Amino acid sequence: MPQMAPLLWLYLFMFFNICLLLYLTVNYFIKPFEKIMNLPNNKTLNQKPWEL
């Protein structure tokens, strides 16, 4: 069915765009949390350890 080829490419293009958008949004929201998690580790190194 040659008439279905344009629809196939359109669906593939839409699928690619949705995957790219999902990847970019996940990548945007994951990176700030990694930076936030590294900050408390630096603060604990500056503090004196507890002595028993």
CNS distance restraints for C-alpha pairs under 8 A (distance, minus, plus):
assign (resid   1 and name CA) (resid   5 and name CA) 7.66 0.50 0.50
assign (resid   4 and name CA) (resid   8 and name CA) 6.31 0.50 0.50
assign (resid   5 and name CA) (resid   9 and name CA) 6.41 0.50 0.50
assign (resid   6 and name CA) (resid  10 and name CA) 6.16 0.50 0.50
assign (resid   7 and name CA) (resid  11 and name CA) 6.11 0.50 0.50
assign (resid   8 and name CA) (resid  12 and name CA) 6.18 0.50 0.50
assign (resid   9 and name CA) (resid  13 and name CA) 6.00 0.50 0.50
assign (resid  10 and name CA) (resid  14 and name CA) 6.15 0.50 0.50
assign (resid  11 and name CA) (resid  15 and name CA) 6.03 0.50 0.50
assign (resid  12 and name CA) (resid  16 and name CA) 6.10 0.50 0.50
assign (resid  13 and name CA) (resid  17 and name CA) 6.20 0.50 0.50
assign (resid  14 and name CA) (resid  18 and name CA) 6.16 0.50 0.50
assign (resid  15 and name CA) (resid  19 and name CA) 6.16 0.50 0.50
assign (resid  16 and name CA) (resid  20 and name CA) 6.07 0.50 0.50
assign (resid  17 and name CA) (resid  21 and name CA) 6.07 0.50 0.50
assign (resid  18 and name CA) (resid  22 and name CA) 6.08 0.50 0.50
assign (resid  19 and name CA) (resid  23 and name CA) 6.06 0.50 0.50
assign (resid  20 and name CA) (resid  24 and name CA) 6.16 0.50 0.50
assign (resid  21 and name CA) (resid  25 and name CA) 6.17 0.50 0.50
assign (resid  22 and name CA) (resid  26 and name CA) 6.10 0.50 0.50
assign (resid  23 and name CA) (resid  27 and name CA) 5.98 0.50 0.50
assign (resid  24 and name CA) (resid  28 and name CA) 6.04 0.50 0.50
assign (resid  25 and name CA) (resid  29 and name CA) 6.31 0.50 0.50
assign (resid  26 and name CA) (resid  30 and name CA) 6.04 0.50 0.50
assign (resid  27 and name CA) (resid  31 and name CA) 6.37 0.50 0.50
assign (resid  28 and name CA) (resid  32 and name CA) 7.48 0.50 0.50
assign (resid  29 and name CA) (resid  33 and name CA) 7.23 0.50 0.50
assign (resid  30 and name CA) (resid  34 and name CA) 6.69 0.50 0.50
assign (resid  31 and name CA) (resid  35 and name CA) 6.55 0.50 0.50
assign (resid  32 and name CA) (resid  36 and name CA) 6.21 0.50 0.50
assign (resid  33 and name CA) (resid  37 and name CA) 6.11 0.50 0.50
assign (resid  34 and name CA) (resid  38 and name CA) 6.39 0.50 0.50
assign (resid  35 and name CA) (resid  39 and name CA) 6.57 0.50 0.50
assign (resid  36 and name CA) (resid  40 and name CA) 7.49 0.50 0.50
assign (resid  37 and name CA) (resid  41 and name CA) 7.42 0.50 0.50
assign (resid  38 and name CA) (resid  42 and name CA) 6.75 0.50 0.50
assign (resid  39 and name CA) (resid  43 and name CA) 6.54 0.50 0.50
assign (resid  40 and name CA) (resid  44 and name CA) 6.22 0.50 0.50
assign (resid  41 and name CA) (resid  45 and name CA) 6.50 0.50 0.50
assign (resid  42 and name CA) (resid  46 and name CA) 6.79 0.50 0.50
assign (resid  43 and name CA) (resid  47 and name CA) 6.69 0.50 0.50
